[in-house]
Amino acid sequence: MEDNFKMIAKTFFGFEEILAKELQMLGAQDVEQGVRMVSFKGDKGFMYKANLALRTSLKILKPVYFFRAYNEQSLYKGIMSMDWSKCLNANQSFVIDVTLHSDHFNHSQFVALKAKDAIVDQFRERYGKRPDIDKDHPDVRINIHIHADQCSVALDTSGASLHHRGYRTATNIAPINEVLAAGMLLLSGWDGQGDFLDPMCGSGTILAEAAMIACNIPANINRKEFGFEKWNDWDNDLFDKIVDSLMKKTREFHYTIKGYDKAPSAVNKAKDNIINANLDEYVTVEQLNFFETEKETRGPLHMVFNPPYGERLDIDMERFYREIGDTLKQSYPGTNAWFITANLEALKFVGLKPSRKIKLFNGKLEARLVKYEMYEGSKRTKFQREEE
């Protein structure tokens, strides 16, 4: 049996708890939450599984070496003392990503350069040839994290960030990150047990993530490749087994998932992306202006969307957010409506009291994920009915 080893799943601020829950459900050992990360243990098969199935992870790192570094010399010596032939050969390419929280080092580029020198010098001394640097498509991604004088070296098992799901070829002006979309859906309690609407669907990211959650389809099943596929110990048969076992756990979906957008170009892009993700049997997209629609379904409706913030789109914010509130109030009874916004001022114009507010970040922008509960009839009659 393969030995378990420690891994680190990186995520966005505010998603640590749901990522930890995802890891526990998948079967990870020793799950511990940190800030923007969750550490856990598993074997090689679990490493493949975590990369394929986790919805709220951006990267999965495998720490391989630790040492203390407080200046240029100790950094070089520490990197040099690791046996790099175990994870890299002279014919491969590599790149180094650096994260710093240290008074001893203040320039990540400098740390990356010193570490690169140490790795290259080791190969030259031992084998007379060296691996190349490739920033765009390296065979091996190395992650160096320095906190005070503690330096940890990790291999990036994912390669490119896991928000690159592989289904989105077409985007519109302000697409939402796939991991952010999945995290919002999980925070909103979306589990596929009802009808779903994204009334401002853009290029369809929230719709695709909602359908994958509803059907328990692994988040990264459409991805072209992972970092570990270029490692010396890559096990193709084991990977195929993990894919098969995950696909056996998908489930039927008996409700509707719909998206609206008033821009024809966005609707076309969303349709293309949904087809790319093989989700077109679950998701329909229509060209409609949300402010001119009303609720179509009889049962409860779950709504999650990402309205424009005015960062990149030029709109009258006050009026726009007031219309969101009016449309929800007048046309969407029996709806739990969630949306994210980085325009915290504009929230005042919705004219409804949110029942939840969760702090998140959309890129560098501080945002809020807000929930509005629209009752059937008035709120008062709902509570009267419950009392009766």
VODOBA-247199 format. One record per atom (N, C-alpha, C, CB): z negated, x negated, y. Coordinates in steps of 0.02 Angstrom, whole numbers, plus 50000, padded with zeros to 5 digits. Glycine has a CB too. Example, Ala and Ser with C-alpha at 12.3 -4.5 7.8 and 13.67 -1.06 7.14 Angstrom:
496104934049716496104938549775496104934049835495484943549776496464935849888496434931649947496064935550002497144929649970
This chain:
500004995849940500005000050000500004995650063499385004750000500394997750113500434993950177499764994050213500974996850222499614988650245498994988450285499094992150350498784981250298498544995250373498544998350439498454993050493497995003750444498754994150550498654989650607498594993850670499254984450613498344990650723498234994250785498884994950824497704990650829498975000650856499545001850900499305005250964500095006150865499715004851015499555008051079500135012451099499395002751134499995018951110500515023551135500395024451210500485030451097500905022851250500845023551322501105030451343501245017951359500795033151396500985039851419500875040451494500585045251382501015046451520500895047751591500165049651603501355053451616499925048651664499265050951685499215058451671499145049351761498655060551641498545067651629498745070051559498915071651679499105065751522499335067651455498945064251399500075065951447498425060351417498065056451366497775060951310497505052451399497495066551331497165070951282497665074251235496755076351318498235076551262498715079851218499075074751173499245083651259499155068551198499445063351156498975061651098499605056951198498325061151114497825059751061497845065251008497105059151092497905071551031497935077150985498575076750941497925083851023499135075050973499755074150935499675068950880500325072250982499355063350899499265057850851498815060050792498955051750886498285063650808497835066150755498205070850708497225069650785498615075350737498985080050695499485076450650499355085150740499755070850674500235066950634499895063050578500635062250678499235061950587498875058250535498665051250555499285057850475498635049750620498425043050643497675042050629498565042050717497485035750621496775033850611496495031050677496705028650553495835031550684495475028250740495795029650809495455020850728495925035950824496265037750887495765037150945496555044950883495935033350997495505032551055495895033151120495135025751053495655037551164496005038551229495815033151279495845045451258496315030951318496195026451374496495029651436496485019351362496695025551485497035028051544497785026951535496765024651610498165032251538498895032051525499075029051458499235028051580498605028951411498745026351345498245029051294498735018651345498445028851230498005030751175498105025451121498145038051148497555022551096497625017651041497495021150975497155011551051497785018550921497715021550855497895016450802498155027950848497765018250739497965013850684498415017550635497345011150647498875013850605499315016650555499705011050522499795021950585500095012650471500505007550438501215007650466500505008550361501655003750435502345003250459502695010050459502744998250417502595013850405502895020550401502645025050457502745023750333502005024350473501725028550527502015026350595500955028050528502145019850602502455017350664503145020650674502535009550661503535021150619504185024550623504085031950641504565023950556503595034950607503465042150616503245043750688502925044450567502805039450715502555040650783503125040250834502005035350801503575035450826504155034850871504615040850865504535028450855504705043350806505145049150796504845055650821505315049850722504195056550811503905063250818503495064450881503475064650760503215059150911502775060350969503175062851029502395053950988502935068251059503285071251117503055068251183503185078751118502425066051186502145064051251502035056551257501495067651262502335052551212502275045351217502905042351249502135042251148502805037451293503365033951325503575027651286503185032051396503075024651253503195018451216502645017651165503235012351263502805014351109502295012651060502305005051051502395016350992501745001951069501694994651066501274992551005501384991851131501464986850976501084984050920500794977350943501534983150856500134977150962499834970850984499834965850926499114972051011500034959550941500074954550887499674948250902500794952750875499444947350964499114941050981498694941851044499634935350991498104938551044497664938951102497424931951120497054943551088497374930451184497084924051207496844924951279497594918151200496514919751305496284920051375496744915851418495544917551381496924918651476497364915051522497114915951593498094917551516496994910251627496744910751696497164906551743496014908751699497674902951716498144899351760498794898251722497834892651784499264894951755499924893851727499894889951661500354890051777499464884751659499424880551599499154884351539498994874351612498604888151550498294891751494498754897351469497604894751514499154900251514499634905351494500174902251449499964908651556500444896651472500974893251434500714891151365501244887051473500114888251364499814885751303499674891551254499154881951318499424897051281499264902851239499884905751206498924908251281500424906551244501054909251217501334904251166501574910551274501284897751181501544892451137501174892251070501494885651173500524894351071500124893751010500264899350960499384893651028500644904350980500834909750933501464907550894500964916450971501494909350830502094907650790502624912950802501914907150714503104911350845503604916350865504134917650812503944914050928504184913150763504704914150711504544920250667504764907850666503924922650671503744928650631504064934950658502984929550630504234935150723504504941350750505174940450786504004944350798505444934350783506054932850822506404927050788505894931250897507074927250785507404921150762507874918450816507804922450696508094912350807508464908850860509124912150879508584901750840509384916350834510024919650848509944926450883510404920750783509314928550892509194935050924509084934250999508574938550892509104939951034508954939951105508284943451116509524943451147507964941951172507324945251187507254946351262506734941051160506764950451280506584951351351505834952351353506974957551383505534950751410504794951251417504634956151473504474944251430504224961151457503954965751508503224963751521503994973351485503014963751583502344961451600501964966851639502374954951642501324967851620500874972151658500274967951679500644978451616500114967951744499574963751769499014967851802499844958751819498394966151782497794968551819497334962551823497444974951783497534957551862497164951251859497184947751926497454946751806496614944551945496594940452006496924933651995495874939552029496994931651931497274925051916498034924951923497074922951845498344930651914499074931051918499264936951963499404931751847499724935852008499914941552052500654942952051499684940252123501034939452007501754940652006502004941251935502124935052043502194947351916502394948551846503014944451827502534955951835503464943551876504074939751863503914932451844504534939851926503414929751877503184922851863502904922351793502654920651915502484927151774502184927251707502734927851653501684933151700503214932151666503774933051618504164926551609504244938751641504274923051665504644916751663504274911351624504784914351735503624910651638503204905651603503184907051528502484905551631503094913551511503064915451440503734914051406502884922851432504274915551441504944914251414505034906851400505494916751463504814902651448504874895351439504504893051376504584891651501503904895751366503504893651307503844895551242502804896851310504114901751240504454904151178505074899851165504644911651185505474898751216506104895051209505954887751189506504895251275505434884751221505264877751204505044877151132504694875251251504664882151108504444881951038505044881950990503984887851022505524886251003506124886650961506534880150964506574892650981506614877451024506994871151032506674865550992507034869251106505994865050998505644859650963505704860350887504904859650983505654866450863505644867450790506334867750758505274873850774506804871050793507444872550761508044869550797507534879950756507934866550855508484863550892508944868650926508894859350846508774875150921509144880250958508674885750980509724883150916508904889951027508434894751058508734901751061508254892451128508294906851060508544913751071508724914851144508014918851048509174919651156509394921051225508974926751256510144922851227509014926951322508714932651358509254937951367508424930451428509084944251353509544949851367509134955551396509924952151301509214956751460508794961851493509014968951477508814960851569509654969851462509904976651452509844979251381510624976951472509984974851332509994977351263509724971951216510704979351242509074970051225508804964551185508664966551113508164961951217508664961651068508464963150999507714964350994508674957250952507324960551032506594961251030506324961851101506274955150992505914966951112505574967751177504844965651168505614975151203504634961151210503954958551207503564961151267503944950651204502954963351256502554966051310501934961651320502344973351295501854959051380501264954951395500824958751445501464947951424500194959451427499724963251468499134958651484499474969851431499024957351549498454953051568497964957151609498694946851608497354957651582496804961151617496254956051630496534967451576496114954451693495664948951711495934942651677494904950351689495554939651629495834933651596496024935151523495334927851599496024941551504496204943351436496954944851432495794949551412497294940951392498024941851385498184944551316498394935151398498534950151314498744952751249499504952951246498454959851236499754950751188500474950551176500634955951125500714943451151501104960251141501284965751095502034965951087501014972551122502244968451029502954969751018503084977051035503164968150944503614978351070503794985151089504194988251031504214985351155503864992850995504184995750935504735000650953503654999350892504705003251015505165008651035505835006151061504845013051087505825000351094506434998151130506455001651197507084999651088507015005051212507055008851275506515014351274507765012051284506285016451333505755021551338505925027751296505655023551412505405030551266505505036251221505705042751257504875037551183505725042551325505985048651357506755048951350505795048851433507055043451329507775043651315507875046751246508095036351317507875053351245507885056951181508565056451146507715064251193509095055551185509755055051154510175061251160509665053351082509885066851185510295072951191510575074051261509875078951171510295070651311510475072251380511015067451404509865071851426511635069851406512175065651432512335067651503512805066251387512195073951519512365076451586511725078251623512845082651582511665075851685511075077751725511305080151793510565071851732510845083751827510995085951895510585081651943510835093551905510505083652007510215078852055509505076752040510235081752123509075081352019508375079252010508135081151940507925082652064508385077751889508185079651821507465077751808508645076351769507125081551766506435080051750506415075551688506025086651737505955070851688505875066351630505695070451568505325060951645505995068751511505895072651450505175072751426506335069951395504835066951433504125066551412503695070851459503885059151413503855070751524503495074951571503595082351554503725073551644504215084251537504365091151519503975093251457505115092151507503975089051406503615090651343502865091251355503755085251290502595086651396501875086851411501675093151448501675080751451502095095151497501955101351534501945107251486502485102451589502425107451441502465113051393501845113351349503095112451350501625107451325501035107351281500405109051321500955100351249500355106651383499775108451425499765115951440499785104551492500365118951444500405126151459500225130451398501105127851485500135127251341499965130951280500575133751244499505136551297501185131651262501785134151228501785131851155502425131651265501845136751110501845135051038502415138551001501175137051007502865141851039503435145051006503275152050979503665140850950502695154650995502515161350969502635166851021501775161450947503225166951049503385172051099504045170351133502825172751151504225174251183504845173051220504715168051276505135179651249505235164051292505165158651340505725159051393505175151751305505545157551455506055157351509505925151451555506045163951549506465147651569506465142851624506955145551676506655135551600506695148451731507135151951779507515147351827506725156751818507375140851824507735135951867507875129851824507325134051933508315130751774508325126151717508695119551730508635129451660509065118851785509405112551797509825110451737508895107051815509745104251716510155101851659509855103451591510255094351666509325107551589509105110351526508565106551488509675111151482508255101651521507765097551485507165101551460507515091951531506885105851503506295109751481506485114351424505995113851541507095117151427507325121651373507375117951307508015124751391507665111951309507745108051247507065106251218508155101651260506605104051261505945102051237505555108251210505535098651293505645113951244505315120151221505565122151152505425125851272506215121651141506505123451076506265118751021507275123551079506225112251037505995107450986505265108550968506095100251011504855110351018504155111951003504125118350960503745112951069504505123450980504485129950944504675129050870504965134950977505175124750857505425123950788505125117850753506175123350789504655114550787504345108450760504865103150741503915110150699505375102450782505885097350772505635090850804506585099550802505675085150768505435078750797505785077250864505545072950749505385075350913505635074450982506215069550986505075071951027506205064250946506695058950953507205058550896506355052250959507325064250866507785064550809508515063050830507755071450776508675064350894509365063150918509475056150947509555068250970508955052150945508985045550976509425040850935508285042550984509795036550970510265032150934509905026350899510775029350982509375023650931509035018050898508335016950926509445011650905507935013250887507255011250907507205003650904506715014550860506715000950940506624993650942506524990650873506034991950985506124993950831505944990950766506544990150718505424995250732507104993350734507694992850689507994985850689508214997950710507814981850739508084974950741507574969750718508324973250812507004972150693506484967450671506644964750602505804970850671506344958950586506454955750521506224960150463506084949050518505714964250475505434968250418505684975450419504674968150421506244976750454506524983550458506674986250388507184983550501506414992350374506494995350308506865002050316505794996550274507525001750305507955007550315507775013350269508685005550305507615011750206507455017050157506815020750177507365014050086506315016850199505685019850220505815024350281505155014350238506225022050328506385025950388506715032650368506845021950436507205032250323507545038450300507065043350267508105036650251506595040550229506085044850197505655048450249505625040550151505465044750301505045047650354505445053150390504825042050405506085051850405506505056950438506535063250394507225054250450506655062350329506695068150283506045072050282506865065850211505475068450279504835072050275504695075950339504255067050261504885073050397504795076650461505245082750465504925071950520505875082050443506345087650448506155093350400507055085150431505795091750347505565097050301505025101450334505285093950236504715098850387504165102550420504405106750478503625097750443505065106950490505315111250544505205118550524506075109850559505185123050574505035130050559505525134850593504325131750579505545140850568505975146150596505695148350663506025152150547506145150850706505935153350772506215160350781506165148550829505785165150797505995172250796506005175550865505545176250751505985171450918505975174350986506575171651025505295172551022506545172451092507115169951132506885164351178507415175751175507335159651190507225154351240507825154751287507155147151206507675156251351508215157251399508135152751459508255164451421508695150851488508685147151551509155150451601508885139851539508935150551664509365152851719509465147051768509065159051756510045146751798510135142551858510685145751899510305135051838510615145351966511125148652007511735144252017510835150652075511675137652001512245133152010512665132751946511995126052030513305134451950513735134251891513755127351859514435136351908513735122051900513765115251873513145113751830513815110051930512555116051853511935115051815511975118751749511325117251856512225124951751512275129051690512725125551638512555136151707513285122851661513735119351615513415113151585514375117451651513055109351627512705103351602512165105251552512395099351660511785110451569511255112651523511545114751456510855118551553512095118451457512405120651394512635114551353513015125251408512935109751386513155103551351512565099951318513515098751400512025099251356511445095651330511125099351272510935094551385511095105951276510805110051222511235109251158510765117551243511895109151167512345108151109512245101151080513085109151129512195096051124512065089151101511435088651060512025084351161510935092551078510295092351043510285096850981509725094551090510865099950966510915104550908510425110350913510795100850843510325112850974509835118150985510155124651010509305115951036510835124951007511175130651038511055137251001511905129351041510795136950938510645143450905509985146450930510605142450829509585142350966508935144750991508935146251066508405139650975509395143051103509345143151176509965146251207509235136051203509865150851255510435153351294510335151651368510535161051284510875150151403510845148351473511315152851512511015140751485511075155751567511485160251607511485158151680511245167551600512045159451714512075158151785511785164051823512815156651808511165163351845510815168751881510355165651933510415173351832510275169251989509775167252039509115170652020510015169252112508615166652003507965169251981507705174752027507465163551978507815174052093507545178752141507885185652137507605176052211508425186052099508765192552090508695195152018509515191852108508225192251981508145194351910507505198151900508165188151864507445201251842506805204051822506705202751748506765211751838506085203851726505905202251657506305206651609505145203251645506605203451558507035207151511506665209151448507645202851492506155205251430505825206451365505225211051373505605199851332505025214351319504475219051323503795215751314504555224451272503765210951269503115207751255502925202651308503125204251186502415198551294502225193451342502775188151349501555190151320502835185351409503345180251422503005173851445503855182751476503235168251418502975161651437503505158251480502795157351373503315156451541503795153551588503555146651610503895158251649503995141651606503845134951631504455132451669503635129951573504355130051731504935127551768504755122151818505275133351804505275119051845505205113451891505615115051953505435106651858505305118852001505695120652061505835114552104505325125952102506355114852147506485109152191505905107952239507125110352231505785101652255505225099952300505445098652371504865093852273506095098252382506325096252449506365088752456505855099052501506195085052402506255077752405506995075852408505905074452343507385078752361508085076952358508545082952373508255074052290508235088752377508645094852387508435097952453508565099952328508915099752493508765102152561508705109752561509315099852610508075112252559507975119552561507395121252608507845122352490507375127552627506825130052669506225131352623507035136652708505765126452622505215126552574504775132752579504785120452584504585134452641504125140052650504425146452620503965141152725505045147752638505365153852614505465153652537506045154752649505665147852514505815147052443505195148452399506085139952429504625145352418504015146352378503745153452386503485141252399503845156452445503645163452453504045167952406503735165752527504695166452399505125170352354504915169552281505855168352362504685163552263504435162552194503855167552182504185155152183503375167552229502805172052222503005179352220502315170852278503445181352265503665188352268504015190452203504135189452328504455186052178504835187752117504365188452058505365182352103503885183952052503405184351996503005190852001502915178251997502775192352063502345198252074502715204752059502085198252146503325205152084503685211552081504075212552016504155212152139504315207051986504805207851932504595204951865505445204751952504015201651862503835198351799503115199951776503905190951806502985206551761502325208251734502255205351664502215216051733501635204151643501525201751574501815194751564501835206451524501755190551615502045183751611501525178551629502645183151658501495173251589501125167251609501625162451637500725164151548501595161351703502095157151737501775150451756502385160651799502075145051733501855138351749502415134651786501635134451685502245131051839502755126451866502425120251895503175129951918502825115051901502575108751930502865107951999502755102651884502465105452045502735103852112502375097852141502675109952159502755093752177502445088152214502385090152288502865081652207502605096252304502545098652373501905102952377503175102752395501335099552386500685102952382500595107852440500115097852382500915106452497500905111052554501235117652536501265107852616501805117152502502215123152488501845128052442502875121052456501375125652403501005130052358500655135752395500485126052318500455134352457500105139552496500535145752507499885136752564501195144752508501645150252525501805154852465502295147552552501585152752405501725156952345501375163752352501495153352280500795163652385500445169952398500075172752338500925174952422499995168752286499615170752226499095165352213500085171752164498555167352180498035162352165498165159452096497325165652168498255152852092498365149952025497725150151983498615142652031497795151551919497205151651875497065144751846497285156751819497565140251849497445133251830497835128751877497645132051755497555122751888497905117551927497765110951893497675117352003498285107551869498195101251834498565095751872498465101751760498205090351886498505084751923498945080551877497955080351957499575079651896500035075351859500425071151909500515079651815500845066751883501305063051926502015064151902501135055351926502465065551950503175065851933503475059551963503525072551961503595054451922503765047851948503175045351988504425048151992503305043352050502765040852093502415046452131503035035652142502705052452128502445057952169501855061452135502995063052183501305062152172500745066052146500945073352145500095064952188500815076552089501045083552081500495087852052501675083852036500605094352052500155099052019500555103451971499765103552071500285104251911500545109251865500105115351874500545106751788500395120951898500005126851915500185132651869500105128951988499685136951857499795142751814499635149151854499355142351750500095153951850499985160551880500025165751824500515162151936499495169851819499495175051767499695181651798498785175651734500275184151776500525190551802500365195951751501305190151816499915200551770499695205651723500175211551721498995208051741500165215151665500525221551662500145226351707500575224351587500485229951750500135234251798499745229851845499675239451762499215232451875498825228251920498275224851881498535232451979497975219851911497445216151879496855220751865497215210051923496725225351913496155229751906496235234051843496085234151968496845236951834496935241351775496875237351711497625244951778497075230951713497015226851652496275226351633497315219851663495845224751682495145223951667494815230551647494785220851726495045236051679494785242651660494955244051587495075248251706495575242551568495795243751499495385239651449496545241951491495245233351469494855229051424494135231751416494825221851451493865234351472493185237051468493165243151424492915238851538493685247351431493705253351389493745251551315494295257851408
